[in-house]
Amino acid sequence: MSLLVGGCRKFSASAPNPVQALRRRVETGFRPPADGLLTDAQLDLFVRAARSGDGGRRVGSIAGAGGVDRTELAWIRGRVIEALLVLDARKAREGALESTAKATADLRVVRREARDPGAAARLDLEIAALERERASLVDADASAAAGKNAARIAPRRAEIEPLVP
């Protein structure tokens, strides 16, 4: 009988709950901001992490030493990539708008010189199609947060873009 009694452990009320201990280790302290906007400090953190020698994919040295949450770094990286895509899309859209404007102007010159009513009607249709295309390009834009993050990143693009694999 003494073996049975001696082998039993009593759990005291002060012993840590293993589920709570695991939850504390797994749960992140970072909560993305409701507005989805990056701060300059977060961009600085991203640059430091990316320059840490491993491209920022394993940010143990920064996360461990500085108390930075890996989840926050992942969120920052996602917003940076999203903002760079917005900047690229804007550049592409500007090129398309410029090309469409030039093509429309060229067609208008040809239209003014057209003597054949059938050719003039076809040119009018082509000009109208290009104007619709231009209007659709102007209306396309990213979410408000992505656009604001793109504006924040734009001045630092040359520094940040090479850090994103």
C-alpha positions in Angstrom: 0.0 0.0 0.0 2.8 2.4 0.7 4.0 2.1 -2.8 0.7 3.2 -4.2 0.4 6.2 -1.9 4.0 7.2 -2.4 3.7 7.0 -6.1 0.8 9.4 -6.4 1.5 13.1 -7.0 -0.7 15.8 -5.7 -1.3 18.7 -8.0 -1.3 21.9 -6.1 -3.4 24.9 -7.0 -0.2 26.9 -7.7 1.1 24.5 -10.4 0.8 26.1 -13.9 -1.9 24.9 -16.1 -0.2 23.2 -19.0 -2.8 24.4 -21.5 -2.4 28.0 -20.4 1.4 27.7 -20.5 1.3 26.3 -24.1 -1.2 29.0 -25.1 1.2 31.7 -23.8 4.0 30.2 -25.9 1.9 29.9 -29.0 -0.2 33.1 -28.9 1.1 36.2 -30.4 1.0 39.6 -28.7 0.7 41.4 -32.0 -2.7 42.4 -33.3 -2.7 44.0 -36.7 -4.1 47.6 -36.6 -7.7 47.9 -37.7 -6.7 50.5 -40.3 -4.1 48.2 -41.9 -1.5 51.0 -42.0 2.2 50.6 -41.7 4.3 52.9 -39.5 7.8 54.2 -40.2 9.0 52.2 -37.2 7.6 49.0 -38.7 9.3 49.8 -42.0 12.6 50.3 -40.1 12.0 47.0 -38.3 11.4 45.3 -41.7 14.6 46.7 -43.1 16.6 45.6 -40.1 15.1 42.1 -40.2 15.7 41.7 -43.9 19.3 42.9 -43.6 19.9 40.5 -40.7 21.7 38.1 -43.1 19.0 35.7 -44.0 16.7 38.0 -46.0 14.4 38.4 -43.1 12.9 34.9 -43.6 14.3 33.7 -40.3 14.2 36.7 -38.0 15.3 34.9 -34.8 18.1 37.3 -34.0 15.9 40.3 -34.2 12.8 38.7 -32.8 14.6 37.0 -30.0 16.9 39.8 -29.0 14.5 42.7 -29.5 11.3 41.1 -28.3 9.7 41.6 -31.7 6.9 39.3 -32.6 7.4 37.1 -35.6 3.7 37.5 -36.4 4.2 41.3 -36.6 7.2 40.9 -39.0 5.1 38.6 -41.2 2.3 41.1 -41.2 4.7 43.9 -42.0 6.2 41.9 -44.9 2.8 41.2 -46.3 1.8 44.9 -46.2 5.2 45.8 -47.8 4.7 43.4 -50.7 1.1 44.6 -51.1 2.3 48.2 -51.2 5.0 47.4 -53.8 2.4 45.7 -55.9 0.2 48.8 -55.7 3.2 51.0 -56.8 3.9 48.6 -59.7 0.2 48.6 -60.7 0.1 52.4 -60.7 3.2 52.5 -62.9 1.7 50.0 -65.3 -1.6 51.9 -65.3 0.2 55.2 -66.0 1.9 53.6 -69.0 -1.3 52.2 -70.3 -3.0 55.6 -69.8 -0.2 57.3 -71.7 -0.3 54.8 -74.5 -4.1 55.0 -74.8 -4.0 58.8 -74.8 -1.5 58.8 -77.6 -3.4 56.2 -79.7 -6.6 58.2 -79.2 -4.9 61.5 -80.3 -3.5 59.7 -83.4 -6.9 58.3 -84.3 -8.5 61.8 -83.9 -5.9 63.2 -86.4 -6.7 60.4 -88.9 -10.5 60.9 -88.2 -10.3 64.6 -89.1 -8.6 63.8 -92.4 -11.0 60.9 -93.2 -13.1 61.5 -96.3 -14.9 58.2 -96.5 -18.0 58.1 -94.2 -17.6 54.4 -93.5 -13.9 54.9 -92.5 -14.9 57.9 -90.3 -17.6 55.8 -88.6 -15.1 53.0 -87.8 -12.6 55.5 -86.5 -15.3 57.0 -84.3 -16.0 53.6 -82.8 -12.3 52.9 -82.2 -11.9 56.3 -80.5 -14.9 55.6 -78.3 -13.5 52.2 -77.4 -10.2 53.7 -76.4 -11.9 56.4 -74.3 -13.9 53.7 -72.5 -10.6 51.8 -71.9 -9.0 54.9 -70.5 -11.9 55.5 -68.1 -11.7 52.0 -66.8 -8.0 52.4 -66.1 -8.5 55.6 -64.2 -11.2 54.0 -62.0 -9.1 51.0 -61.0 -7.3 51.5 -57.7 -6.2 49.5 -54.6 -7.8 49.6 -51.1 -7.4 52.7 -49.1 -4.9 51.1 -46.7 -2.8 49.6 -49.5 -2.7 53.0 -51.2 -1.6 54.8 -48.1 1.0 52.1 -47.4 2.2 52.5 -50.9 2.5 56.3 -50.4 4.5 55.6 -47.2 6.9 53.2 -49.0 7.3 55.1 -52.2 10.1 57.4 -50.9 11.9 54.4 -49.5 11.2 52.0 -52.4 14.8 51.8 -53.6 15.9 50.8 -50.1 13.0 48.3 -49.4 12.3 46.7 -52.8 15.6 44.7 -53.0 14.9 43.3 -49.5 11.7 41.5 -50.7 12.5 38.2 -52.3 
